[in-house]
Amino acid sequence: MSVHKGLVLDATAKFHQDVQDARPFVPGTTEIWPAGAVLDEADRTAIVEAALEMRIAAGPSSRRFESRFARRMGHRKAHLTNSGSSANLLAMTAFTSHTLEDRRLRPGDEVITVAAGFPTTVNPIIQNGLVPVFVDVELGTYNTTADRVAQAIGPKTRAIMIAHALGNPFEVAEIAQLAEEHDLFLVEDNCDAVGSLYDGKLTGTFGDMATVSFYPAHHLTMGEGGCVLTSNLALARIVESLRDWGRDCWCEPGETNKCLKRFKYQMGTLPEGYDHKYIFSHVGYNLKATDIQAALGLTQLDKIDEFCAARRRNWSRLREGLEGVPHLLLPEATPRSDPSWFGFALTVLPDAPFSRAALVDFLEDRKIGTRRLFAGNLTRHPAYIGTDHRVVGDLTNSDIVTEQTFWVGVYPALTDEMIDYIVSSVKEFVGARS
C-alpha cells in the first residue's frame, strides 16, 4: 500500500468515527425504520479503497465476492447483477435458452407463483411471454403450500418461481420434490431470506437456481445489486451470457483469448474466424454490478452471521412481547424452518374494533416505520389487469393481506429499546380500543 493511499484510508476510518450518530434513542422522536443497511468503518473504507484503485467496472472484487458468496450459499457458481430484480429476470430468462433444447421454456408455457408478493418475482415470467399461475398463501406464514402448488400443476406447467416471504421459508423441500416429479424448473427467490434454513438446509439450495438482492433493506448490501446462484454449470453459463450482453465469449472484460482460439470459431452464419469476443449466442443485457459495489459486499459478507442472528433475536423479542395481544394475528415460522427474518408481519383480524389503517397511522405518528406486505394481491394492480394469467383456487388470503396486513422492522440496527417501544405502542393502541 502506498503512503498516500494509507493516509487516505486512515482518514476515512477517522471520518467514519466522526460522523457516527451517537444521539440516544428518544421514543416518539427517533425514527425507527422498518429496514436499512448497517454500515461500519470497514464498509466505508472498502468503498474508498476501491474508488482509489479506480475499479469502476466489474473486476477482481466482483470475482472474489462471487466465489466467496457461492461457497457460503452452498453453490458452485454465483453471478453478480445490478439488482435482485435483474437476478430474477436472468434466472427465468435462462430457462428460455435455445441451448436447453427440448427443455427450454417457450411463450405460453406456465410458471406457478404466488399472488401475494413482490412484483419482480412475477415480472420475468410475463416479460418472457410465459403465463403466471397464481396460488394463494397461508395467513401467519404468508407462504403458499406444496398442496396448493400441486393443485396448480397442469399440462402447460413448466416451472415454479416463488419467494420465501419476509425471510420465512416456504415448503421448499416438498415443492422441490414436486418439481422433480413433474420435470419442472424451480427458482427460489431468496432475496429476503439469506441465512434461512428449512430442514436444516439453507434456503436457495433446493431449486435449479436462487436469486438474492443486495438492496440496503436486505440481509447484506452493496447499495444496489443482486446475484444468481446455481450449481448447474450449463445454467450458470447461460446466466453469464445473458448478463454480459448475450455474448458467447467467457473472457472477463480486459482479458483476451483465454480460450486460445479467439479467431477460430464459426457460429451461426458468421464467417469462419469471426472474433469470439463479438459473437452473441443469446439476446442479452448488460446487468453487471461494479467493483465498488462488490468491495462493499465483501466487508458486509464478513458480518452476515451477526446480521442474521440480530434479525432472529429482534423477531423473537417482538413475538414474545406481542403474544396474547387481541385482534392481531402474529406471524409464525413455517414448520421445520429457522427463518433469518426480513420483517415482522401483523394482520388485523376481521372482528377487530379498529382498522389496519388506524393502527398503522398510530405507529407512524410515533415514528415507527411500517410497510405493506409488498404488493398484496398482484392480480388487483393495474399493471396486471388484462395480463394473461391463471388463478388456481381462490385468493382469499391474498386479499386479506392486501387489506389487513403490514410489517415492522427487525433489521440489525434496531435496539432492544426500540423493539420494546414498538411492542408497548401496539399494546397501548389495542388496549385503548378493546
SEDRENGU-356894 format. One record per residue (C-alpha): residue number from 0; residue in three letters; x, y, z. Coordinates in nm, 3 decimals. Layout:
residues N
PT    nr   rest        px        py        pz
PT   NUM    ALA         X         Y         Z
...
//
This chain:
residues 434
PT    nr   rest        px        py        pz
PT     0    MET     0.000     0.000     0.000
PT     1    SER     0.135     0.343    -0.095
PT     2    VAL     0.190     0.603     0.174
PT     3    HIS    -0.073     0.832     0.022
PT     4    LYS    -0.329     0.554    -0.002
PT     5    GLY    -0.267     0.457     0.359
PT     6    LEU    -0.319     0.815     0.470
PT     7    VAL    -0.647     0.838     0.281
PT     8    LEU    -0.777     0.513     0.429
PT     9    ASP    -0.672     0.615     0.780
PT    10    ALA    -0.851     0.946     0.731
PT    11    THR    -1.158     0.760     0.603
PT    12    ALA    -1.170     0.549     0.918
PT    13    LYS    -1.143     0.860     1.135
PT    14    PHE    -1.410     1.034     0.929
PT    15    HIS    -1.644     0.741     0.985
PT    16    GLN    -1.593     0.766     1.359
PT    17    ASP    -1.657     1.140     1.349
PT    18    VAL    -1.990     1.115     1.166
PT    19    GLN    -2.143     0.838     1.376
PT    20    ASP    -2.474     0.940     1.524
PT    21    ALA    -2.429     0.893     1.897
PT    22    ARG    -2.761     1.053     1.994
PT    23    PRO    -2.969     0.842     2.234
PT    24    PHE    -3.297     0.685     2.128
PT    25    VAL    -3.588     0.915     2.209
PT    26    PRO    -3.927     0.736     2.194
PT    27    GLY    -4.163     0.911     1.957
PT    28    THR    -3.889     1.132     1.815
PT    29    THR    -3.619     0.899     1.684
PT    30    GLU    -3.718     0.729     1.359
PT    31    ILE    -3.747     0.350     1.382
PT    32    TRP    -3.702     0.240     1.024
PT    33    PRO    -3.853    -0.091     0.910
PT    34    ALA    -3.536    -0.175     0.716
PT    35    GLY    -3.196    -0.036     0.635
PT    36    ALA    -2.829    -0.100     0.583
PT    37    VAL    -2.591    -0.143     0.877
PT    38    LEU    -2.258     0.006     0.768
PT    39    ASP    -1.939     0.029     0.969
PT    40    GLU    -1.586     0.164     0.936
PT    41    ALA    -1.470    -0.135     0.733
PT    42    ASP    -1.751    -0.084     0.481
PT    43    ARG    -1.673     0.284     0.427
PT    44    THR    -1.301     0.214     0.395
PT    45    ALA    -1.360    -0.066     0.143
PT    46    ILE    -1.563     0.163    -0.081
PT    47    VAL    -1.298     0.434    -0.070
PT    48    GLU    -1.017     0.187    -0.139
PT    49    ALA    -1.198     0.053    -0.447
PT    50    ALA    -1.253     0.409    -0.565
PT    51    LEU    -0.885     0.493    -0.516
PT    52    GLU    -0.797     0.196    -0.734
PT    53    MET    -1.043     0.333    -0.995
PT    54    ARG    -1.216    -0.005    -1.015
PT    55    ILE    -1.524     0.144    -1.175
PT    56    ALA    -1.645    -0.168    -1.361
PT    57    ALA    -1.669    -0.533    -1.264
PT    58    GLY    -1.327    -0.662    -1.164
PT    59    PRO    -1.131    -0.856    -0.903
PT    60    SER    -1.359    -0.766    -0.612
PT    61    SER    -1.660    -0.887    -0.811
PT    62    ARG    -1.496    -1.219    -0.887
PT    63    ARG    -1.380    -1.261    -0.527
PT    64    PHE    -1.727    -1.188    -0.395
PT    65    GLU    -1.889    -1.431    -0.640
PT    66    SER    -1.652    -1.707    -0.529
PT    67    ARG    -1.698    -1.644    -0.156
PT    68    PHE    -2.073    -1.598    -0.177
PT    69    ALA    -2.121    -1.913    -0.385
PT    70    ARG    -1.933    -2.115    -0.123
PT    71    ARG    -2.125    -1.951     0.160
PT    72    MET    -2.460    -2.025    -0.003
PT    73    GLY    -2.374    -2.383    -0.098
PT    74    HIS    -2.350    -2.338    -0.475
PT    75    ARG    -2.085    -2.387    -0.741
PT    76    LYS    -2.150    -2.058    -0.922
PT    77    ALA    -2.265    -1.707    -0.836
PT    78    HIS    -2.313    -1.424    -1.083
PT    79    LEU    -2.337    -1.067    -0.956
PT    80    THR    -2.601    -0.842    -1.108
PT    81    ASN    -2.707    -0.480    -1.070
PT    82    SER    -3.018    -0.572    -0.866
PT    83    GLY    -3.220    -0.860    -0.725
PT    84    SER    -3.486    -0.781    -0.983
PT    85    SER    -3.230    -0.831    -1.260
PT    86    ALA    -3.126    -1.155    -1.095
PT    87    ASN    -3.486    -1.276    -1.119
PT    88    LEU    -3.503    -1.171    -1.484
PT    89    LEU    -3.181    -1.359    -1.565
PT    90    ALA    -3.289    -1.673    -1.380
PT    91    MET    -3.624    -1.702    -1.557
PT    92    THR    -3.485    -1.596    -1.896
PT    93    ALA    -3.214    -1.864    -1.870
PT    94    PHE    -3.483    -2.131    -1.893
PT    95    THR    -3.581    -1.998    -2.238
PT    96    SER    -3.231    -2.051    -2.380
PT    97    HIS    -3.208    -2.243    -2.706
PT    98    THR    -2.914    -2.435    -2.555
PT    99    LEU    -3.159    -2.625    -2.332
PT   100    GLU    -3.316    -2.772    -2.647
PT   101    ASP    -3.638    -2.961    -2.565
PT   102    ARG    -3.640    -2.843    -2.203
PT   103    ARG    -3.641    -2.475    -2.292
PT   104    LEU    -3.945    -2.267    -2.195
PT   105    ARG    -4.145    -2.116    -2.478
PT   106    PRO    -4.411    -1.843    -2.493
PT   107    GLY    -4.738    -1.970    -2.348
PT   108    ASP    -4.574    -2.211    -2.104
PT   109    GLU    -4.696    -2.171    -1.746
PT   110    VAL    -4.499    -2.084    -1.432
PT   111    ILE    -4.653    -2.129    -1.087
PT   112    THR    -4.606    -1.842    -0.843
PT   113    VAL    -4.793    -1.667    -0.561
PT   114    ALA    -5.028    -1.373    -0.586
PT   115    ALA    -4.915    -1.204    -0.262
PT   116    GLY    -4.560    -1.090    -0.309
PT   117    PHE    -4.320    -0.852    -0.479
PT   118    PRO    -4.379    -0.781    -0.849
PT   119    THR    -4.029    -0.862    -0.972
PT   120    THR    -4.079    -1.227    -0.881
PT   121    VAL    -4.361    -1.233    -1.135
PT   122    ASN    -4.250    -0.978    -1.394
PT   123    PRO    -3.981    -1.200    -1.555
PT   124    ILE    -4.248    -1.462    -1.623
PT   125    ILE    -4.454    -1.208    -1.816
PT   126    GLN    -4.151    -1.045    -1.980
PT   127    ASN    -4.057    -1.381    -2.133
PT   128    GLY    -4.404    -1.439    -2.278
PT   129    LEU    -4.482    -1.703    -2.016
PT   130    VAL    -4.805    -1.730    -1.819
PT   131    PRO    -4.805    -1.684    -1.440
PT   132    VAL    -5.029    -1.923    -1.249
PT   133    PHE    -5.122    -1.763    -0.918
PT   134    VAL    -5.190    -1.954    -0.597
PT   135    ASP    -5.287    -1.827    -0.254
PT   136    VAL    -5.083    -1.810     0.066
PT   137    GLU    -5.137    -1.908     0.429
PT   138    LEU    -5.201    -1.635     0.683
PT   139    GLY    -4.938    -1.634     0.956
PT   140    THR    -4.656    -1.779     0.745
PT   141    TYR    -4.755    -1.575     0.435
PT   142    ASN    -4.625    -1.856     0.216
PT   143    THR    -4.804    -2.092    -0.015
PT   144    THR    -4.808    -2.468     0.043
PT   145    ALA    -4.699    -2.771    -0.151
PT   146    ASP    -5.064    -2.881    -0.175
PT   147    ARG    -5.161    -2.555    -0.347
PT   148    VAL    -4.870    -2.586    -0.589
PT   149    ALA    -4.960    -2.948    -0.667
PT   150    GLN    -5.319    -2.847    -0.748
PT   151    ALA    -5.188    -2.579    -0.987
PT   152    ILE    -4.974    -2.812    -1.198
PT   153    GLY    -5.133    -2.856    -1.540
PT   154    PRO    -5.035    -2.975    -1.887
PT   155    LYS    -4.865    -2.643    -1.970
PT   156    THR    -4.676    -2.607    -1.641
PT   157    ARG    -4.301    -2.590    -1.694
PT   158    ALA    -4.158    -2.406    -1.393
PT   159    ILE    -4.215    -2.274    -1.040
PT   160    MET    -4.084    -1.941    -0.912
PT   161    ILE    -4.166    -1.844    -0.553
PT   162    ALA    -4.013    -1.612    -0.293
PT   163    HIS    -3.954    -1.701     0.071
PT   164    ALA    -4.191    -1.446     0.229
PT   165    LEU    -4.023    -1.197     0.465
PT   166    GLY    -3.742    -1.447     0.518
PT   167    ASN    -3.981    -1.726     0.619
PT   168    PRO    -3.916    -2.038     0.406
PT   169    PHE    -4.200    -2.186     0.206
PT   170    GLU    -4.230    -2.567     0.198
PT   171    VAL    -3.933    -2.575    -0.031
PT   172    ALA    -3.827    -2.939     0.011
PT   173    GLU    -4.177    -3.060    -0.076
PT   174    ILE    -4.211    -2.818    -0.366
PT   175    ALA    -3.866    -2.914    -0.497
PT   176    GLN    -3.983    -3.277    -0.489
PT   177    LEU    -4.292    -3.181    -0.691
PT   178    ALA    -4.069    -3.004    -0.942
PT   179    GLU    -3.853    -3.313    -0.979
PT   180    GLU    -4.151    -3.546    -1.018
PT   181    HIS    -4.307    -3.328    -1.289
PT   182    ASP    -3.980    -3.226    -1.461
PT   183    LEU    -4.027    -2.859    -1.373
PT   184    PHE    -3.764    -2.592    -1.320
PT   185    LEU    -3.762    -2.431    -0.975
PT   186    VAL    -3.633    -2.084    -0.888
PT   187    GLU    -3.613    -1.979    -0.524
PT   188    ASP    -3.641    -1.603    -0.488
PT   189    ASN    -3.419    -1.587    -0.180
PT   190    CYS    -3.391    -1.207    -0.177
PT   191    ASP    -3.548    -1.175     0.170
PT   192    ALA    -3.414    -1.497     0.318
PT   193    VAL    -3.034    -1.516     0.315
PT   194    GLY    -2.936    -1.741     0.604
PT   195    SER    -3.281    -1.901     0.646
PT   196    LEU    -3.297    -2.277     0.695
PT   197    TYR    -3.551    -2.543     0.601
PT   198    ASP    -3.494    -2.894     0.737
PT   199    GLY    -3.155    -2.762     0.849
PT   200    LYS    -3.054    -2.671     0.492
PT   201    LEU    -3.003    -2.322     0.356
PT   202    THR    -3.287    -2.181     0.150
PT   203    GLY    -3.169    -2.109    -0.200
PT   204    THR    -3.014    -2.456    -0.232
PT   205    PHE    -3.325    -2.662    -0.316
PT   206    GLY    -3.403    -2.541    -0.667
PT   207    ASP    -3.227    -2.513    -1.002
PT   208    MET    -3.140    -2.151    -0.929
PT   209    ALA    -3.173    -1.898    -0.649
PT   210    THR    -3.168    -1.520    -0.651
PT   211    VAL    -3.053    -1.267    -0.391
PT   212    SER    -3.085    -0.888    -0.355
PT   213    PHE    -2.826    -0.656    -0.205
PT   214    TYR    -3.053    -0.351    -0.183
PT   215    PRO    -2.999    -0.166     0.152
PT   216    ALA    -3.308    -0.325     0.309
PT   217    HIS    -3.172    -0.676     0.270
PT   218    HIS    -2.953    -0.903     0.480
PT   219    LEU    -2.633    -0.761     0.336
PT   220    THR    -2.596    -0.471     0.099
PT   221    MET    -2.397    -0.330    -0.189
PT   222    GLY    -2.625    -0.027    -0.213
PT   223    GLU    -2.777    -0.182    -0.522
PT   224    GLY    -2.700    -0.526    -0.657
PT   225    GLY    -2.812    -0.885    -0.672
PT   226    CYS    -2.692    -1.234    -0.752
PT   227    VAL    -2.795    -1.551    -0.934
PT   228    LEU    -2.678    -1.875    -0.772
PT   229    THR    -2.673    -2.226    -0.918
PT   230    SER    -2.478    -2.549    -0.910
PT   231    ASN    -2.585    -2.635    -1.265
PT   232    LEU    -2.290    -2.530    -1.480
PT   233    ALA    -2.496    -2.522    -1.800
PT   234    LEU    -2.745    -2.280    -1.643
PT   235    ALA    -2.460    -2.075    -1.497
PT   236    ARG    -2.308    -2.035    -1.843
PT   237    ILE    -2.644    -1.917    -1.982
PT   238    VAL    -2.688    -1.667    -1.698
PT   239    GLU    -2.340    -1.528    -1.758
PT   240    SER    -2.407    -1.484    -2.129
PT   241    LEU    -2.744    -1.316    -2.070
PT   242    ARG    -2.595    -1.084    -1.807
PT   243    ASP    -2.296    -0.990    -2.027
PT   244    TRP    -2.472    -0.856    -2.339
PT   245    GLY    -2.562    -1.207    -2.461
PT   246    ARG    -2.207    -1.274    -2.578
PT   247    ASP    -2.076    -1.625    -2.627
PT   248    CYS    -1.725    -1.540    -2.504
PT   249    TRP    -1.646    -1.603    -2.139
PT   250    CYS    -1.338    -1.382    -2.109
PT   251    GLU    -1.363    -1.115    -1.842
PT   252    PRO    -1.354    -0.754    -1.966
PT   253    GLY    -0.987    -0.673    -2.028
PT   254    GLU    -0.898    -1.038    -2.092
PT   255    THR    -0.813    -1.160    -2.439
PT   256    ASN    -0.806    -1.508    -2.592
PT   257    LYS    -0.847    -1.702    -2.268
PT   258    CYS    -0.976    -2.000    -2.470
PT   259    LEU    -0.670    -1.979    -2.703
PT   260    LYS    -0.893    -1.992    -3.012
PT   261    ARG    -1.044    -1.645    -3.024
PT   262    PHE    -1.024    -1.630    -3.406
PT   263    LYS    -1.106    -1.995    -3.477
PT   264    TYR    -1.482    -2.008    -3.413
PT   265    GLN    -1.759    -2.048    -3.666
PT   266    MET    -2.107    -1.989    -3.521
PT   267    GLY    -2.440    -1.901    -3.677
PT   268    THR    -2.387    -1.781    -4.032
PT   269    LEU    -2.084    -1.571    -3.938
PT   270    PRO    -1.764    -1.614    -4.137
PT   271    GLU    -1.500    -1.856    -4.015
PT   272    GLY    -1.272    -1.697    -3.756
PT   273    TYR    -1.508    -1.416    -3.653
PT   274    ASP    -1.380    -1.259    -3.329
PT   275    HIS    -1.531    -1.466    -3.045
PT   276    LYS    -1.543    -1.158    -2.820
PT   277    TYR    -1.816    -1.029    -3.052
PT   278    ILE    -2.019    -1.341    -3.112
PT   279    PHE    -2.360    -1.328    -2.941
PT   280    SER    -2.540    -1.651    -2.858
PT   281    HIS    -2.829    -1.500    -2.657
PT   282    VAL    -3.046    -1.191    -2.669
PT   283    GLY    -2.892    -1.048    -2.355
PT   284    TYR    -2.839    -0.739    -2.145
PT   285    ASN    -2.569    -0.561    -1.950
PT   286    LEU    -2.675    -0.629    -1.591
PT   287    LYS    -2.338    -0.645    -1.417
PT   288    ALA    -2.250    -0.483    -1.085
PT   289    THR    -1.938    -0.273    -1.026
PT   290    ASP    -1.624    -0.348    -0.827
PT   291    ILE    -1.702    -0.066    -0.585
PT   292    GLN    -2.029    -0.241    -0.502
PT   293    ALA    -1.852    -0.575    -0.469
PT   294    ALA    -1.589    -0.427    -0.237
PT   295    LEU    -1.871    -0.324    -0.004
PT   296    GLY    -2.030    -0.668    -0.043
PT   297    LEU    -1.710    -0.839     0.072
PT   298    THR    -1.696    -0.649     0.401
PT   299    GLN    -2.068    -0.697     0.452
PT   300    LEU    -2.030    -1.071     0.395
PT   301    ASP    -1.789    -1.087     0.689
PT   302    LYS    -2.080    -0.981     0.914
PT   303    ILE    -2.359    -1.198     0.773
PT   304    ASP    -2.375    -1.435     1.073
PT   305    GLU    -2.401    -1.138     1.309
PT   306    PHE    -2.671    -0.978     1.094
PT   307    CYS    -2.880    -1.296     1.074
PT   308    ALA    -2.853    -1.353     1.450
PT   309    ALA    -2.972    -0.997     1.518
PT   310    ARG    -3.273    -1.042     1.287
PT   311    ARG    -3.373    -1.362     1.464
PT   312    ARG    -3.325    -1.201     1.805
PT   313    ASN    -3.531    -0.892     1.720
PT   314    TRP    -3.811    -1.100     1.567
PT   315    SER    -3.827    -1.324     1.874
PT   316    ARG    -3.838    -1.022     2.108
PT   317    LEU    -4.131    -0.878     1.912
PT   318    ARG    -4.309    -1.214     1.903
PT   319    GLU    -4.273    -1.268     2.278
PT   320    GLY    -4.371    -0.909     2.358
PT   321    LEU    -4.689    -0.920     2.150
PT   322    GLU    -4.802    -1.269     2.250
PT   323    GLY    -5.164    -1.261     2.361
PT   324    VAL    -5.248    -0.916     2.224
PT   325    PRO    -5.608    -0.947     2.099
PT   326    HIS    -5.732    -0.876     1.747
PT   327    LEU    -5.392    -0.935     1.586
PT   328    LEU    -5.264    -1.241     1.401
PT   329    LEU    -4.897    -1.278     1.486
PT   330    PRO    -4.652    -1.432     1.238
PT   331    GLU    -4.517    -1.782     1.272
PT   332    ALA    -4.231    -1.974     1.119
PT   333    THR    -4.316    -2.241     0.865
PT   334    PRO    -4.288    -2.582     1.037
PT   335    ARG    -3.936    -2.732     1.020
PT   336    SER    -3.783    -2.393     0.935
PT   337    ASP    -3.546    -2.150     1.106
PT   338    PRO    -3.601    -1.816     0.931
PT   339    SER    -3.350    -1.536     0.904
PT   340    TRP    -3.631    -1.283     0.919
PT   341    PHE    -3.672    -0.982     0.691
PT   342    GLY    -3.968    -0.831     0.876
PT   343    PHE    -4.237    -0.895     1.137
PT   344    ALA    -4.584    -0.921     0.982
PT   345    LEU    -4.905    -0.830     1.162
PT   346    THR    -5.258    -0.894     1.034
PT   347    VAL    -5.553    -0.712     1.188
PT   348    LEU    -5.828    -0.971     1.235
PT   349    PRO    -6.172    -0.914     1.078
PT   350    ASP    -6.351    -0.875     1.414
PT   351    ALA    -6.108    -0.613     1.545
PT   352    PRO    -6.265    -0.290     1.677
PT   353    PHE    -6.007    -0.095     1.478
PT   354    SER    -5.869    -0.093     1.125
PT   355    ARG    -5.524    -0.171     0.993
PT   356    ALA    -5.501     0.188     0.870
PT   357    ALA    -5.574     0.326     1.218
PT   358    LEU    -5.305     0.111     1.378
PT   359    VAL    -5.054     0.199     1.107
PT   360    ASP    -5.130     0.571     1.145
PT   361    PHE    -5.079     0.542     1.521
PT   362    LEU    -4.740     0.374     1.478
PT   363    GLU    -4.626     0.611     1.206
PT   364    ASP    -4.718     0.910     1.423
PT   365    ARG    -4.483     0.762     1.682
PT   366    LYS    -4.204     0.743     1.422
PT   367    ILE    -4.236     0.365     1.394
PT   368    GLY    -4.195     0.281     1.028
PT   369    THR    -4.431     0.031     0.868
PT   370    ARG    -4.456    -0.131     0.527
PT   371    ARG    -4.727    -0.325     0.346
PT   372    LEU    -4.662    -0.689     0.261
PT   373    PHE    -4.535    -0.564    -0.073
PT   374    ALA    -4.800    -0.567    -0.345
PT   375    GLY    -5.059    -0.772    -0.162
PT   376    ASN    -5.267    -0.944    -0.429
PT   377    LEU    -5.080    -0.864    -0.750
PT   378    THR    -5.377    -0.952    -0.971
PT   379    ARG    -5.556    -0.641    -0.837
PT   380    HIS    -5.287    -0.398    -0.955
PT   381    PRO    -5.332    -0.201    -1.278
PT   382    ALA    -5.011    -0.346    -1.425
PT   383    TYR    -5.154    -0.700    -1.423
PT   384    ILE    -5.520    -0.640    -1.505
PT   385    GLY    -5.566    -0.779    -1.854
PT   386    THR    -5.236    -0.969    -1.845
PT   387    ASP    -5.260    -1.333    -1.947
PT   388    HIS    -5.258    -1.539    -1.627
PT   389    ARG    -5.436    -1.822    -1.449
PT   390    VAL    -5.560    -1.846    -1.090
PT   391    VAL    -5.594    -2.183    -0.915
PT   392    GLY    -5.827    -2.186    -0.617
PT   393    ASP    -5.931    -1.859    -0.463
PT   394    LEU    -5.706    -1.575    -0.345
PT   395    THR    -5.895    -1.507    -0.022
PT   396    ASN    -5.586    -1.483     0.197
PT   397    SER    -5.403    -1.272    -0.058
PT   398    ASP    -5.694    -1.029    -0.042
PT   399    ILE    -5.678    -1.027     0.339
PT   400    VAL    -5.305    -0.948     0.312
PT   401    THR    -5.393    -0.662     0.076
PT   402    GLU    -5.645    -0.515     0.319
PT   403    GLN    -5.525    -0.611     0.666
PT   404    THR    -5.152    -0.689     0.676
PT   405    PHE    -4.841    -0.480     0.735
PT   406    TRP    -4.497    -0.534     0.883
PT   407    VAL    -4.246    -0.364     1.109
PT   408    GLY    -3.872    -0.399     1.113
PT   409    VAL    -3.632    -0.647     1.268
PT   410    TYR    -3.311    -0.538     1.095
PT   411    PRO    -2.985    -0.536     1.294
PT   412    ALA    -2.968    -0.163     1.373
PT   413    LEU    -3.280    -0.187     1.590
PT   414    THR    -3.203    -0.196     1.962
PT   415    ASP    -3.390    -0.373     2.240
PT   416    GLU    -3.519    -0.031     2.348
PT   417    MET    -3.663     0.029     2.002
PT   418    ILE    -3.820    -0.316     1.985
PT   419    ASP    -3.977    -0.270     2.327
PT   420    TYR    -4.116     0.068     2.220
PT   421    ILE    -4.281    -0.094     1.918
PT   422    VAL    -4.434    -0.356     2.148
PT   423    SER    -4.558    -0.103     2.403
PT   424    SER    -4.703     0.118     2.129
PT   425    VAL    -4.902    -0.167     1.975
PT   426    LYS    -5.027    -0.273     2.318
PT   427    GLU    -5.127     0.082     2.405
PT   428    PHE    -5.323     0.123     2.081
PT   429    VAL    -5.503    -0.212     2.105
PT   430    GLY    -5.567    -0.178     2.480
PT   431    ALA    -5.737     0.158     2.437
PT   432    ARG    -5.979     0.008     2.184
PT   433    SER    -6.052    -0.336     2.329
//
